[in-house]
Amino acid sequence: MEPNHATADLVITGGVIVTDQASFKGAVAIRDGRIVAVGSDEAMPPARETFDATGLHLLPGAIDAHVHFREPGYTHKEDWRTGTAAAAMGGVTTVFEMPNTNPPTGTVEALKLKQKAAEKAYVDYGLYGLLAEDNLDQLEGLIKGGVAAFKCFMGNTFGNLPSPSTGAMLEGFEIIAQHGLRISLHAETASIMALRQKKLMAAGRRDPLAHLASRPAVVATEAVARAAILAEWTGARIHILHISSGDELRPLREAKARGVDITGETCPHYLLFDEHAYTDLGSIIRVNPPVREKHHQDALWEGVKDGTIDMIATDHAPHDPEEKLRDDIWRADCGFPGVETQMPLMLTQVHAGLLSLTDYVRMSSTAPAKAFGLYPAKGAIVPGADADIALVDLNRRETIRAKDLHSRGKITPFEGFETVGAPVHTLVRGRFVMKDRKLVEDASGWGLSVTRIQNMPAPEPRHVDETTAAVTGAAGKGAGRSTQEAA
């Protein structure tokens, strides 16, 4: 008789396992929330429960590095329960949640509020801390308090958080570089956009395309280049959020070639919409940065195919429909739900031949896991990893309807889109949080912070003798000095 410790809690048989490099028929055994075996059906240990996945593909659960769950402060738009329910329904097993809530997650006290709110989560999560002009003295405390990464708003978006000066960005990069956490950037240059919007409004422009006119691609190109230079100087690790233009791929490629630790994401709406969306959808399509012209869409697909763009995220940003449907484009809130629709939309592109299934796994799971220090505990179906698995029916056909979304944001530009391929079951650390396309209601609260497993590579700060702390004397007690310098 097998000893009790060798018995698995769950064995999934009959499916096709997909990694970032290969697909193969196989089974997965799970014990205590982790994968303990991957192999043939007959090689699996005895199990308390078995699950037949015949006809399904087992993908590492998606990791969405860019969501806004609005709690605390804007819970009429979303909260941690509804947002993570939407994630579970979308095959997303880990989310990284943004700091532009009320209060912003820029202090230790605000972080504690967010951590309390997140106790309702269905899926695992990382919390972004804010990097702003006025909270540089809070960054060390936020790191000790458990943030998984930082977010810097170089351009304005919902919440109207002021963009930090380049001087404050540099100092923030210097501080965070010592710890190795990644800094995600809303890379648009605020001053350009503010001036253009002011002049467009003065000229009477309130039509949807005025939003695009206020944020030309140069605002992103300049911001990506500037952020990359600061990262190169300080040794900070950075991530470019919601890449919307082909133009910003040039400074991204150049920075990678110089050895800058820089990654980038795009979102389904930039790959699937072009400027015609402003005529077809009006204010519904308003998002920061904006959906752009067709040639940018084409360039983004090239960036996906050649690997310049590392990952897919959603910028899930729900609003009440009344906040979106406004004739004056400047008064329409920016963004829309995405965490529940990303996987069906992208699997549809796999079905259409625009993307391989292994590349999709790399972009939706493996790459974000590696970039944010979670690999191989997440982003892989291997022994020892968390049993975060999306069981996908590649042939399942559905139609996206806002009324069916689990987000509170019941309005989407993808209304009526017919998709091919969908997650039918989602497991987070071995537990079903979505089964047979239905939310497992009592799984609320199952999600845990990823900081318990986060393992970023050793920090590699640069120019430590020229940091703000070093030149002002604040580094006398070790601040601003790398481990190597201190030794």
N, C-alpha and C positions, 0 to 999 in steps of 0.2 A: 504493500500500500504506500502511495506517495506521502511523504511527510507534509504536514499542513503548510509549512512555509513555502513549498514549491507549487502550491495550488494558486492559479491565477484568479483574480476577481472576474475578469471578462476576457474571452477570446473572440475576436472577430475573424470569421473565416470567409473564404470564397470571393473576396474582392480583389481589385487591382490596386496595388500600392504605387503611389506616384511620388517621386522625389524631384529635386531640382535637376537631376541628370538622367533619370530612367523611370520606366514603368514596368512592373512585373506582378504576376499573379502571386498572392501570398496572404498570410494571416498575421495577426498582431495579438499578442497576449499582454494584458494589463494587470498590474498589481499595485495597490496603494497609490493609484493616480499616475503611475509611470509605466512606460512600455518596458516589458521585461524580455520579450522575444519577438523577432520578426523572421518569418520563414514559411515553410510549407505548412499546410493544414495539419498534416500528421506529425510535424515536429513540435507542435504546441503542447504546453503542459496541460494537465487537467485543470478545469475551470469551474467555478461556481455558476457561471452563466456563459452561454455562447450566443453569438449573434451572427446570423447568416447575411453576408453582404454581397451575395451573388448579384452580378449586374451593376454593382456600384464601384466607384473609384475612391480610394482613401487618400485624401490630400492632407498634408499638415495644415492645421487650422490657420486661417488668414490672420496676419498681424497688421492692424490698421494703425499706422503711426501718426494719424492726424484726425482726431474727432473732437467735437465740441458738444459736451453733454449739459451745459448751461446751468448746472447746479454747483454752488449756490447762486442765487440772485435772479435767474430767469427761468424758473421752473415751469412757467406756462408754455415755454418752447420745448423743453425737454428736462428730464432728470436722470439720475444714474440708473434707475430701474428701467425706464422706457428705452433709454439709449442702449444699455447693454442687452436688453431683450431683443432689440433690433439687430445688434451684433450677432447674438446667438442664432437668430433666424437667418442671418446672412453667411453663416459658416465662419464668422470671425471669432477667434478664441482669445485674442489679446488686443487691447486698444491702448493708445497713448492719448491722454486727454489734455486739452489745451487750457491755458491759464486765464483767458479773458472772460472770467466769470465776475460776479460781484459779491464779495471783494475779489480782486485779481489775486492769483496765487503767487504773490510777490513777497510775502512775509511768512515766517514760521507759523504765526497764528492763523493766517489764511489757509496755509497748507493743512493744518489740523482740521479745519472746517471741511476741506475737500476730502480728506481721508475719511472723515466720519460719513460724509454723503456717499462715498464709494462703497460703503459696507453693504449696499443693496445690490451690488454688481452680480450679474449672471456669469460674466467672463473675467479673465484676468486683466490687469490694467497697470499702466505706468502713468504717473502724474508729472506733467511739465511744471517746472518752476519758471517764473517770469524773469527775464533779464531786461531791466529798464534803466532809465536815467537815474531814478531816485532810490533804487534798492540795492545798490552794489554792496552795501554793508550787510545785506540779508543773504547773499549768495551762499556763503559758507554754511549758514544755519539751515538753509533749504536743502543743501546737499546732505548734511547730517540728519535732517528731518525725514529724508526718504524720497526726494524727487528722483525720477528716472532719467530726466533730460531737462534742458532749458529751451525756452521759446523766446525769440527776440522779434518784435514787430518793427521791421524797418519801414513798413507802410501801414497806413491806417486801415482798420477793418472794424467789425462789430465790437462794441465796447469802447471805441474811441480812446484806446490807450495811447498816450503820446509816444512817438518813436524816439528812441534814444539818439543822442548825438553820436557821431563816429568816435569821439573821444571816450564816451561812456561804453560804447560797444567794445573798444579796444581794451579798456580796463576790465570789463566783464569777461572778455575772452581770456585775458591774462589770469584771472582768478580761477575760472572754470577749467582752463587748460591744465592746471596743477592736479586736478582730480580725474581728468580724462572723460568726463561726461560729454555727450554730444549736444551741440546747440543747434536747434532747428530755427530756420529763418524764414519769415514772411519777407521775401526779397523783392520789395518794390520801394522806390525812392520817394519818401513822403513829400518832400518839398516840391518836386516836379508835379505830382498829382494834385496837391493842394492849389497850386497856382493855376493849373489848367482847369480844374473844376470851377474855381472862382470865376475865371474868364468865360467858361462855357455857360455858367448860370447867368452871368451878366448879359450874355448874348441871347438869352432866352431859350437855350437848349435844355429841354427836359425829357427828350425822347430817349428810348432805351439805348440807342447807339451812342448817345452822349457819354454814357458810362465808359464804353470802350475808348472813345476819343480822349477821355481824361487820363487814361492809363495806357499809353502806347507801350510797345514792347521794350523800348529803351529804358523805361523805369525799372524793369526786371533785369535787363542786361547789365546796367550800371550797378545795381545792388548786388547781384551775384558776384561780379568782378571785385567789388569793394570788400564784400564779406570774405571772399577767397584770399584776398591779400592780407586781411587781418588774421585769418586763420593760419596762413603760411608764416606770418611773423611770430605769432604766439604759440603755435603748435596745437591750437584748439581743434577739436573735431567738429565739423559742421555738417548740416543737412539742409538742402534747399527744398523748401515745401512747394507744393502745387505749381510745378513748372508748366507755364501756359504758352510759351513761345519757342519757336525754333532758335531765335536769336540768343537766348540765354544758354543754349547748349554749347556755344563756342567758349565762353569763359569757364563753363563747367568742365569741358574736355581739357582745356588748357591747364586748369588747376589740377586736375587728376594727373596730367602728364608731368607736372612739376612736383608731384608727390604729396600734395595737400590731401589730408584725410577728409574728403568731401563726398557726400552722397546726394542723390536727388530723387524726387518722386514726381509723378504726374498723377492725374485723377481721371476717372472715366469721362467726365464731362468735357475735358479738353481733347480727348481722343475721339469723341462721338458727336460733338457739335462744332459748328463754325459760325460765321457772322450771320448766317440766315436765321439762327435761333432768335436773334433780337426782333426780327419781323414776325416769326412764328409764335414766339412765347412771351414777348414783351418783358415785363419786369420779373417774371418767374426766373429768367436765366441770369439775373444780376448776381454776380459772385466776384469776390476779390481773390486773385487777379481775374480779369475778365476772360470769357471765352473769346477766342480770336479768329482771325481770317483763315480760310482753308489752307493756305500755304504753311501756316504755323501748325495746323493739325497734321498735315503731311510730314512735316519735319519732326514732330513729336513721335509719330509712328516710326520714323527712321531711328530716332533716339532710343526707342524701346527695343527695336530689332538689333541695333549694334551695341547695346549695353550701356550707352551713356547715361540713360535714365535707369536707376537701380531698382526702383520699386513702385508699386501701385498703392496709393492711399486714397482717401475719399474726401477729406475736408468736410465730413458730415457736420452740417450747420443748419439745424432745423429752426424754422420760424412759424408763427401762426400765419395761416393764409392771408388774413387781413393785413399783415405786416409786409407781405410780398406783393399783393395785387394793388398797386397804386399807379396812377397815371404819371405822376412826377417821379422820374427814375431816381432822383436823389433822395426821395423819401421811402423807397422800397428797400427793405432789409436785404443784406447780401448773404447768399448761401442757400442750401437746401439739404435734405437728408441724403445720405449716401451709403452708410455702413451696411444696410440691409440689401442694397441692390448691386453692390460692386461685384460680388462673385457671379451672379447670373449674367450681368452685363459683359463681364470679361470672358466668361465661359462661352458666351455667344460669339465673341471674337475668335476664340479657339476653334469653335465649330466652323466659323467662316474661313479659317485658315490664315488669319492674320497674326496668330500667336500660337506657339506650341504649348501643350499642357505642362511640360516640364519647365518651360520659360515662365509660364504663369505661376507655378509653384515657387520658383525662384523669386519672382517679383512681389508676390503677395505674402510670402512667408519667410523663406530662407534669408533673403537679403535684409529685410528689416530686423530679423533676429540677430544677424551678424552685426549690423550697424549699431544696434542699441545694446549689445552685450548679452543677448539671451541665448545665443547658439552655443551648443546643440541641445540645451534643455528645451528650447522651442525652435520651430522652423524646420523640424526634421522628424521623420518616423524611424527612429533608431532606438535600440535598447538604452535605457537610462533617461530618455527624454520624457518630458511631460506628455501624457496621453491626450494631446490636443489634436483632434482629428475632425475633419469635415468629410462626411460620407456623401458623395456626389453622384447624382444620376445625370450623366452627360447628355441624355436624350430627353430629359424632362422639359416640356414646353409650358411656359407660363406667360402671363401678361402683367406688367407692372401697373398697379393701381394704388394711388396714394391712400385711399381709404383702407387698404389692407395692410399698410405698413405699421409696424409696431412702435415707430417713433411718434412723438406727439406732433411732429411737423408734417401735417397731412397735405403737402403740396410738393410736387416733384416735376422737373422738366422731362423726366423719363416716363411720364404718364402715357400709357398705351403701348410702350415698347414691348415687343414680343421677344422673349428670351429662350435660348436653347441651352439647357444645363443649369442645375440648381442643387444646392446642398439639401439633402432630405433628413439628415441627422447630424447633430453637432455634439462632440464630446469635449469637455474641458476637464483636464486632469482625470480622465477616465469616467466622468459622469456625464450622462446625457443632459444637456441643457435645452436641446431641441430634438424632437423625435417625431418622425413621420410628418414633417412640415408643421409641427405644432410646438409651441413653447412649453417647456416643462416648468410650470409656474413655481413649484416649490424649490427650484434651483436658484432663486433670487438670494443673493448673499454668498453664493459659492465662490465668486471671484476673489482672487487674492492679488496683492501688489507684487509686481515682478521684481522689485528691489531685493526680494529674498533670494533670487537666483542670478541677479545681474552680475556679470563678470566682464567688465570692459578691460581691454588690454592696458598694460601699465601706461600711465600718462607720459607724454613726451613734450613738456613745455619747452619753449625756445625763447631766446633773448631774455632770460630770467634776470640778468643783471641790469636790464633796461626797463623793467616793468614800472608801473606807477608806484607800487609799494616799495620797490628797490630804490628808486631815485628820490623818494620823499622820506626815506628812513623807516618806513613802516614795516620793512622786511627784516628788521633787526632781530625779531623773535621767530624768524623762519618763514614769514609770509612772503610770497613771491619767489621763493627759491625751490627749485626742483630737488628731488631726492638725490640726484647725482651731484648737484651743486653743494647741497648741504653736507654730503659725505666728503 
